[in-house]
Amino acid sequence: MAEGFCQKMAADKLDCSVDQLVEKGYKIESAGVLAYDGAKASPEAIECCREAGVDICSHRARHLTADMLERADIVYVMDRTHRQAVMELARSGNKQSLGRRLDFLSKEGDISDPIGMSLETYRRCAEQIAESVRERLAEIV
């Protein structure tokens, strides 16, 4: 959901389509430390994003790699467990550099993963993510 919200908000700010972000110099991706490569977004995530005007139907999960971390300008994590796993994944020589580019998506702290929960829980999570992306957008674009 975070990737979809961020792409949509960045495209709106840049007055372009999501498909034009890369040619404008923005590659916004999400990846998970426990993600199954190629997995589709959950029906609940798709519905919550659809309700907010964000299309994630074609989204496929990616497993986070050390190479991805090295290429990233900014890395946002959802919670403390995620942050710890990301730091452990970083190559030893790049942990200090990553630490300067790594932050929680929400300035309030953790955003809990709603996987396996109700649609209402997904909606609350989507609201947290959307608000957090709005707050962070100036850092991104």
C-alpha positions as MATLAB code, in Angstrom:
seq = 'MAEGFCQKMAADKLDCSVDQLVEKGYKIESAGVLAYDGAKASPEAIECCREAGVDICSHRARHLTADMLERADIVYVMDRTHRQAVMELARSGNKQSLGRRLDFLSKEGDISDPIGMSLETYRRCAEQIAESVRERLAEIV';
ca = [
       0.000    0.000    0.000;
       2.850    2.392    0.825;
       4.350    2.079   -2.656;
       0.990    2.772   -4.281;
       0.215    5.792   -2.106;
       3.706    7.210   -2.545;
       3.701    6.779   -6.319;
       0.268    8.385   -6.626;
       1.114   11.340   -4.381;
       4.493   11.915   -6.056;
       2.892   11.795   -9.508;
       0.196   14.248   -8.408;
       2.835   16.620   -7.008;
       4.918   16.382  -10.188;
       1.795   16.707  -12.377;
       2.499   13.491  -14.236;
       1.255    9.926  -14.369;
       2.648    7.160  -12.168;
       4.120    5.645  -15.345;
       6.128    8.846  -15.950;
       7.831    8.916  -12.531;
      10.928    6.994  -13.655;
      11.569    9.327  -16.596;
      11.332   12.220  -14.114;
      14.006   10.549  -11.970;
      11.862    8.837   -9.322;
      11.842    5.088   -8.787;
       9.528    4.368   -5.874;
       9.490    0.729   -4.819;
       8.532   -1.312   -1.835;
      10.191   -4.532   -0.774;
       9.750   -6.761    2.209;
      12.130   -8.674    4.390;
       9.674  -11.593    4.474;
       8.025  -11.003    1.090;
       7.470  -13.758   -1.438;
       8.726  -12.505   -4.808;
       5.836  -12.141   -7.210;
       3.041  -12.411   -4.646;
      -0.005  -10.276   -5.406;
      -1.293   -7.624   -3.043;
      -3.992   -8.931   -0.724;
      -7.613   -8.329   -1.724;
      -7.982   -6.115    1.372;
      -4.987   -3.949    0.390;
      -6.281   -3.656   -3.173;
      -9.720   -2.606   -1.884;
      -8.362   -0.012    0.565;
      -6.168    1.529   -2.094;
      -8.997    1.473   -4.645;
     -11.175    3.370   -2.148;
      -8.459    6.041   -2.006;
      -8.037    6.225   -5.792;
      -4.808    4.205   -5.857;
      -4.475    1.198   -8.168;
      -2.226   -1.592   -6.849;
      -3.848   -4.442   -8.812;
      -0.662   -5.089  -10.782;
       1.642   -4.840   -7.745;
       3.891   -7.822   -7.103;
       5.895   -8.255   -3.918;
       9.675   -8.100   -3.991;
      12.060   -9.532   -1.452;
      14.430   -6.849   -0.151;
      18.092   -7.347   -1.041;
      21.354   -5.729    0.049;
      21.774   -4.397   -3.503;
      18.402   -2.645   -3.295;
      19.452   -1.020   -0.030;
      22.693    0.223   -1.568;
      20.883    1.806   -4.525;
      18.169    3.504   -2.450;
      18.349    7.213   -1.693;
      15.830    6.845    1.145;
      14.581    3.726    2.946;
      11.432    3.870    5.034;
      10.417    1.025    7.324;
       7.076    0.247    8.891;
       8.114   -0.871   12.374;
      11.052   -1.630   14.693;
      11.201   -5.292   13.698;
      11.360   -4.298   10.038;
      14.094   -1.738   10.790;
      16.208   -4.327   12.597;
      15.839   -6.824    9.741;
      16.789   -4.153    7.200;
      19.897   -3.206    9.182;
      20.911   -6.874    9.441;
      20.501   -7.289    5.694;
      22.759   -4.340    4.868;
      26.325   -5.214    4.029;
      28.628   -4.478    6.963;
      30.457   -1.662    5.188;
      27.213    0.085    4.322;
      25.403   -0.025    7.671;
      26.537    3.476    8.633;
      25.508    4.919    5.269;
      22.173    3.127    5.451;
      21.572    4.423    8.956;
      21.602    7.984    7.583;
      19.077    7.079    4.859;
      16.806    4.894    6.998;
      13.769    6.088    8.929;
      10.304    5.030    9.979;
       7.637    5.915    7.433;
       5.469    7.268   10.240;
       6.973    9.987   12.387;
       4.813    8.490   15.152;
       6.668    5.165   15.043;
       5.367    1.743   14.141;
       2.713    0.962   11.542;
       1.544   -2.592   12.147;
       1.224   -5.024    9.268;
      -2.488   -5.843    8.828;
      -1.874   -9.181    7.068;
      -4.617  -11.655    7.951;
      -6.733   -9.013    9.681;
     -10.128   -7.537    8.824;
     -10.847   -5.056    6.046;
     -11.438   -2.402    8.714;
      -7.938   -3.024   10.113;
      -6.550   -2.647    6.591;
      -8.456    0.635    6.230;
      -6.917    1.993    9.438;
      -3.486    0.904    8.238;
      -4.060    2.488    4.822;
      -5.020    5.764    6.537;
      -1.818    5.669    8.623;
       0.272    4.968    5.550;
      -1.385    7.675    3.462;
      -0.954   10.276    6.215;
       2.677    9.261    6.734;
       3.432    9.490    3.015;
       1.803   12.948    2.899;
       4.063   14.045    5.770;
       7.173   12.606    4.072;
       6.426   13.699    0.508;
       8.646   16.800    0.630;
      11.603   14.536    1.510;
      10.876   12.353   -1.496;
       9.901   14.840   -4.214;
];
